[in-house]
């Protein structure tokens, strides 16, 4: 995406940003962008942790089901009291 950018392109881009926002607002803009990036990274790591916990839970559930035990309240034999 940015493979075609060279040094002159970046200088022109910075000059346009300076003209649009003004020199006084640039520090506040940079601070805001930094805070946004920090929040984004925090949310991404939280999502990864939740996903890992769900994956571990699924693996544990699969392990419980495959060991031959039955769930509480269920029987391993078919219910013969009910009419078909």
C-alpha positions, 0 to 999 in steps of 0.5 A: 500500500505504501510501497511507492512512497519515498522521502519526498512524498512523506515530506509533502504529506507532512506539510499538508497535515501541518497546513490542515491542522496547524502547528498548535493542534499537532501535539494534541492530535498526536496525543489523541492518536497515541491514546487511541492506539493504546486503547485499540491495543488493549481491546485487541489483547482482551479479545485475544485473551477471551478467545483463548479462554473460549478455545480452552473451554471448548477443548475441555468440553470436548475432552469431557465428552470423549472420556465416556462419562455422561452428563449429570442427570442423564443416563447411558442406557436408553429410556424404555419407559416411554412409548414409541 
